[in-house]
Amino acid sequence: MHVLVIGGGGREHALCWGVARSPLASRLSCAPGNGGIARLAECVDIGMEDFDGIVDYCRTEKVDFVIVGPEIPLVAGLVDRLEREGILAFGPNQRGAILEGSKVFTKELCRRHNIPTAAYERFTDITAAREYIQDRGAPIVVKADGLAAGKGAIVCQTVEEALAAAEDVLGGQFGDAGNEIVVEQFMVGEEASFFALCDGRNALPLATAQDHKAVFDGDRGPNTGGMGAYSPAPVMTDEMCQKTMERIILPTMRAMEQDGRPFKGVLYAGLMITERGPQLIEYNVRFGDPECQVLLSRWQSDPLAAMIAAAKGQLAGYEVNWSDRAAITVVMAANGYPGDYAKNTEIRGVDEAEAISGVSVLHAGTKLDGERLLSNGGRVLGVTAQGVDVREAQARAYQGVDAMDWPDGFCRRDIGWRAIEREEEQESEASS
């Protein structure tokens, strides 16, 4: 079959990586793709928001299955358009994608159906928001209602920071995405990412992961789209995964079906593991980036077949097989990210990095200029490695980072630190 992947980031490179190894895929295209995806797929110069162009390409090139990677076309209704054209697609329709498109919608759904999440209130008026923040105190979290490229959630350590954040967001920092805000309780615990494939009625849990949002080592600095990830996440024990399915994922699936919004695609729950168990931070309606990279590294069975089953409503009894090995992705970003950064800087040494056993370099923001590989975004590369445990995977990933020559880029040097601390504690306990 001819498969088309929509998007051009690290997540989409990982998806192409997974699809390319499937015996079901006889042809693979990606719109628009990037410099690394071009090694695996035919990159087509069609923007992910050009629905007419995507449909025309699907008709002309006889595309059988479309995988929509990013949230923007999902929230804008690309799957709806493809379905009207009779083209099978993986991802939620617009009514399902509201779980990511509106934080207010998701928080209200949680409130109605007793899904554990942080206490909150919603505001369009800055005066009311100020009063609520001053009454609740800090730390506290201010969130834009709509899509803000992973930067719309601001953790505020002081009341003054929260008041400024509320004013900035309602004042237009994120455009229409900030017309309404959610102000919520700061939850204490450890974050984890939980993924489930969904077919409208059934939900199949996937492997767990943990990402690193802050830009600098030690979880310092502003939040980003993600500076690295690892899988599995040790905090997500079998018991914690079961609680997440019973208390969060399955009630959400039932609620969406009752509301006439059956959810198909991948449901990504950002969790805070607290003393009371898992609580929902927010939902995404697509694979995470960079979590997708580590998931596809460990996914042993056919990921394309699983996504087709989800799109067709055939997940009942379906199983996915995972490698026992750990995987880690270290994101290399352009100097200055998440603020202003330069594009078109040359990157060398990718082949040398991939010559290291167990290392793959997935592209997020690159383009080709003849034989030269150039940066074309904030998060540019994801150096992904496997190992018997997170410590070994981390060592290999940073070996890959150090094999490259890109003076205009940087990375965090502590990706996976929580998992490695746990591994060392377990070794200490075993030897005592």
N, C-alpha and C positions, 0 to 999 in steps of 0.2 A: 504493500500500500504506500501511497504518497502521503507523508506526514509534513505538516507545516507548523513550525513553532513561532509564536509571536513574541517579539522582544529582542533585546540586544545586550543584556547584562550577564553577570556571572551565573545567575539562576538559569537563564536560558542556555548558556553554554553547558551547564550541568545537565539540563533536560535533553539537549541534543546528544550529549555524551551517553546518556542512558538509552535514548531512542536508537542511536546508531548501532548499538550492539543487539538490538531486537531482530529476530528472524522475520518479524512481521513487516519491517520497514524496508521496502525496496528502493525508496527515494526519500530524501530528507531535505527540506528547505527551511530557511529561517528569515523572517522579516522583522527588522532590518539586519539582524545579526551583528557581528563584530569581527575583529581581526583574527581571533582564535576560533570562533565558530566556523569561519570560512574553511578551516581544515577538515571539518566534518560534514558540512552542509552547503547547499547552494544559498548564498546570501542574496536576498532580493531587496532592492531599494524601495521598500514600501514602509511608511511610518505606521506605528502600532495604532494610531488613531485615525488612519485613512481606511475607514470601513469599506468604502466603495472599491478602493484599490485592492484590498485583501480579498473581497468577494470576487472581483474580476479575475484575480490571479488563481483563486481556487477553481473557478469555472474553466479558465483557459488551460490550466496545468493539471486538471483532474485530481485535485487534492481530496483525499479520502478522510483525513482526520486532522483537526486543528487543535493544538495545545496552546492556550493563552497563558503566557507567563506572568505579566505584570498586572497590578491592581487597576491602573487607570483605564485600560480598555474594558476590563471586566465591569467596573462600576459604571462605565459609559454605555454598556449594553452590547458589546461585540458578540457575545455568545447568542443573545437574542436574535441579532441580525443573521448570524450564521445558521441558526436553527430555522429561521424563516426561509432561508435559501436551500434547506434540506442538507446542510453540511454538518456532520457530526463533530462536536467540539467538546474539549475538556475544560471545565471551569463553570462557575455559577452564572446563571442569568442575572440580569440587573436587579431583580427583586431579591435574589439570594445574596448578591454582592454587597447589599446595604449593610451587612454585618461588619464590613470594613469601611464602607463609604460613609457611615454615620456612627460615631461613638455614642451619640445620644440614643439612637435606635437600639444599639446593643445593650447599653446600660438599662434602658427601660424594659427590654425583654428580660434581662437578668432579674430585675426587680419583680416583674409579674410572675416569673416562673421559679423564683427562689434559687437561682443559680448563684453560687458564692462569688462575690466580687467586692471591691472597695465601696464603702459608703460614698455618696456623691450628691451633687445637685447640678442642674443645668442652667445656663444664663445666656441671655442676649443683652442684658442691661448691665453696664459696668458698675453702676452704683450698688445694685443688688449683689453683684459678685464681690465687690469690695467688702460689703458688710459680712457676707458669708466667710470670706477668707479671714477677716479680722476676728470673727467669732470663733472660728475653728483653730486658728494658729498654724504654726509650721512645725515640722516639714509638711508639705501639701503638694498636690500635683495639679497642674493646669493643662488641659488638653483642648486643642482645636477639634471641632466636631468632625470635619471632613478630612480628605486626603492631604497630607503635608509632607510627602516623601520621607516618612520615618522621623521627621523632626518636630512633629506637632504636639509631643508630650513633654512638658517641662517640669522637672522635679525641682521644687523650690525649697531651699533650706531655711529661708526666713520669710516672714510676712511681707517684708518690703519687696523681695524677689517675686513673690506670688502676685502682689498687686501690680508690679511692673509687667509681669508676663500676661496677666489678664488684660491689661490695657493694650499691650502690644498685639495680642491675638485678636481681640475684638476690634482693635484699631486698624486691622488690615494686614498684619504681618504675613499671613498665609492666604490672603485674598478671601474669596467666598468660603473657603474651608473654615475660616474663623468667624463666620457670622454668628455662630453659637459656640459656647465653650462648656466643657465639663470640668468641674472642680471636685477633686476626689481625695479621699483619705490616702495618706502615704502608708503603704503596706510594708511590713518588715518581714524579710525572709530571703529565699534564694530564688532567682528567676530561672525558668526553664521553658523550652519550646516543645509543644506537643502537637503532633500532626495526625490527622485522620482522613483517609479517603472516604468520600461520601457519594452515594448514588441517589439521593433524594429521600431514602428511607433507612438504608443500612449505613453504618459507619465502621470502617476497618482501621484500627490504630496502626500507625507506622512507628518507625524508630524514633527515639527521643533525641533532642539536641539541646545545646546551650550556646547562646551567642554572647558577644561582648559589644555592647552598644557604645560605651564611652570611647572617645578618640585616643586617649593616652593610657599608658600602663597604670595599673592600680585602679582602674575604673575611674580615672580622673578626666575632666574636661567635658565638653558638650557631647550630647548624644549624636550618633550618626545612624546611617542605615545598617551598620554592623561592621565591625573591624575584624571579626573572626568567629569561628564556631567549632564545636566538637560534638561527636556522637559516639557512643551513647552518653546521656547525662546521668551520672551516678545518683543524683538526688531523686531521679524518677525511678524508684524501685517498682517492682511488680505491683505492690500494694498501692503505691501512689498513682500508677497508671490506671489501675482499676477504679480508684476513687475519681480520677479525672474523667474517665468514660461515664461513670454512673452519675456523677454530680454536675458535670459541665457539658460534655459533648452530646450525650444522648438526650438530655433534656432540651438542649438547643435544637437538635434535629427534630424532635417532636414539636417543639414550639413553632419552628419555621414551617413545618408541614401543616400544622393547624392554622397558621396565618396565610396559607395559600402561597408559601414561598419555599417549596421543597428545595433543599440545598444539595447541589451536585458539584463535585470538584474536590479540592483539598481544603480542609478547615484547619487553620493554624491557630492554636490557642497559645497566646503568651501568658504564662502562669507565674504566680508568686507562690512558692511553697512556704506556707506559714505554719505556726504551731497548731492551727486548726485544720491543716490540710491544704490542698490546692485551691487557689482562688484565681479567678480570671482577671488578668490585666486588660487585655483587649483581644479581639479576633482579627486575623487577616484571612483573606479568602483565596490565597495562593501560597505556593511554597515560599519560605523565607530565603533571603539572600544575605548571608552566606550559608544558612542551614541546608539549603537544597544541595549544595556542593558535597557536604559530608554525608547526607542521606543517600545521594546517588552513588557515592563511593562505596557505601556498605550494602546497597540494594542488590541482592544476588539473583533473584528471579527477574522476570521480564517487566520492567516498569511500564513499557508501552501497553502491554496486555492489561495490566492493572488499571491504567487510566482509561482504556477503552471500556473495560467492564464498568467502571464508575459512570462514564458518560451514558452507557446503555442501561443503567439501573440493574446491573447484574453482579453486585458485590456479595450477595448472600452466600456464605460458605467459602468465600474467596480467601486465599492465604498468600502472604508475601514472605519471602525468605531473606534473612539478613546475615551478613558476615559477622562472626564473633569478634573480628578485629575492630579496633577503634580507628576513627578518622578525625582529622583536624584540618581546618582551613585557616590560613593566615592571609588577611587582606592587605595588599599593598596599595596605598593611596597616594595621590598627588600631594606634594608639599603644600600646606595651607588648608587642605580639606579638614573640616566641613565648611570652612570659609572660602575665600577666593583662592583659586589655584590656576596654574598654567596648563594649557593643553599643548598637544603636538610636540611633547618631549620624547626623545628616542629611548627605547628600552632594548637592552641587549641581554643575552645570556639565558633566554627561555629554554632553548634546546639543552643547554648545559644543566639547567635545573631539572628538566624532565628526564635526563639521563640517570639521575639518582634513583635507586630502587624504591618503588612505592610512591613516587612523587609525580603529580600532575599539576599543570598550571592552567587554571581556567580564567578566561578573559571576561572582564566586566566592562571596562571602558577603554577599548583599544581600536585602532584602525590601521590598515596597511597602506604604506606609501611606497609602492614598488616592493622592494625587498625589506624595507625598514618597517619596524613595528613602532607605532607612536601612541602616546597616551591620548585619550579622548573622553575623559571624565574625571570624577573625584575618586571613586573607588575603581581601581584599574585592573588589578590582577588578584586572583585567589589561589595561593599556593596550597595545594591539598595533598595530604599524605596519610598513609595508613601505618599502623603499628600494632604490636600485640596488646599494647595499652596506650593510654593518652600520652604518657611520657615519651614513649618511643616514637609515636606519631608526631609529637611536637618537635622532637630533635630532628626528624627527617624534614619536616616542613621548613624549619629555620635553616637547615642545610640548603634546601632549595632556594630560599630567599637570598642567602648569602652567595649563591652561585650566579645571581643576576647582577647586571650592571645598569642601575637606574638611579643616578644621583638626585633626580628630581622627585623621588618617591620616598615613602617611609612606611613603617608598620609598627604595630604594638609588638612587644617582645615577651608578653606574658599570656598569650592565648592558651587556654586550657588550665590555668593555674588552680582553679578550684578542684578539678578532677584529679590533678597531680597531687595536691595536698591530701585528698582522700586516699589515693593509692599509697602514698607514703605512710599515712596513719595505719592503713590496713596491714602493710608490711611490718610496721613497728609492733602492732598488736600480735601478729602471727609469730614474731620472733621472741616475744617476751614470755 
